[in-house]
Amino acid sequence: MQWDQTARSDAAVIGPPQRVSINLGTGPTALPLSSAELEVPYYLNAHYWWAYIHPTAVQLFERQWLINLILWGNYARLREAVMAEMGDSLPGRTLQVACAYGDLTTRLSARVADGGLMDIVDVLPIQLSNLRKKLPRNAPVRLLAMDSINLNLSDASYDRVLVFFLLHEQPSEYRELTLSELYRVVKPGGKIIVVDYDLPRWWHPLRYIWRPLLAKLEPFALDLWRDEIAKWLPRGSIRVRKESFFGGLYQKVVITR
Ligand SMILES: C[S@@+](CC[C@H](N)C(=O)[O-])C[C@H]1O[C@@H](n2cnc3c(N)ncnc32)[C@H](O)[C@@H]1O
């Protein structure tokens, strides 16, 4: 499917950031974490502190069954959709922007081909530290502390990029900048794989329960109910393919540069 990219100018506020010192130390991954001082995006402090920033968040949410429950039993299905899209072997360079609870990244790292490398970016040191504990010691993975809107990575340097349930958390302007960065760093012909929420079909019972919950807990998520992800992509001729899951509540969008 080829979608027209339309201009957009939503003025989302990227509010006052807090600073956090990153001291990730040494750990079991093959390559060191980067050291830096990063600003925590305001929407994480304001709306997601309980899920990612609070010291007990990782202890609470890093449970496969709980993540599966939050996804209404669809974790394995969505994870397998990503794995199938990525392929059995990951040669070259793979990028995942934003950590995710569960075993998706661990499983992907096991598919990195000889000589290949997987980079994982996250803006929160606590999330990178948690991921480091989940990965085998010799995994061909680098953990990089960066903001998705400002990736200190070269243009056209990745064969494939994954972003799993990040875009719904971001305000519109932030989401657009993130996609622009992903597009910049993927090689021509490379894929950006997005998995996230979508508008459920009219008959889906969760459509009516989930809407007020999302509005309360994840204030930017309903953007993805109103508009296609293509809305936030850079303008130009970009190939976009979409697949729906679970009555449309979730989507996988594959953007080929
Ligand atoms: C991928 S999202 C949601 C994952 C989903 N709830 C799950 O665990 O399956 C959560 C991650 O995104 C990270 N994140 C949020 N905003 C970010 C940004 N601007 N840059 C990099 N990482 C970000 C958070 O720190 C957190 O680790």
The ligand as an ORCA input file, in Angstrom:
! r2SCAN-3c Opt
* xyz 0 1
  C       8.667      1.343     24.243
  S       7.785      2.236     25.339
  C       6.472      1.142     25.812
  C       6.811     -0.252     25.972
  C       5.648     -1.107     26.383
  N       4.876     -0.539     27.444
  C       6.230     -2.408     26.758
  O       6.960     -2.465     27.741
  O       6.031     -3.340     26.013
  C       8.601      2.404     26.854
  C      10.049      2.825     26.758
  O      10.191      3.950     25.933
  C      11.210      4.761     26.473
  N      11.087      6.096     25.920
  C      10.050      6.943     26.045
  N      10.294      8.107     25.408
  C      11.524      7.971     24.839
  C      12.322      8.825     24.045
  N      11.912     10.058     23.725
  N      13.520      8.381     23.650
  C      13.958      7.141     23.983
  N      13.230      6.297     24.739
  C      12.025      6.699     25.167
  C      10.946      4.678     27.965
  O      12.061      5.083     28.703
  C      10.598      3.215     28.124
  O      11.733      2.439     28.374
*
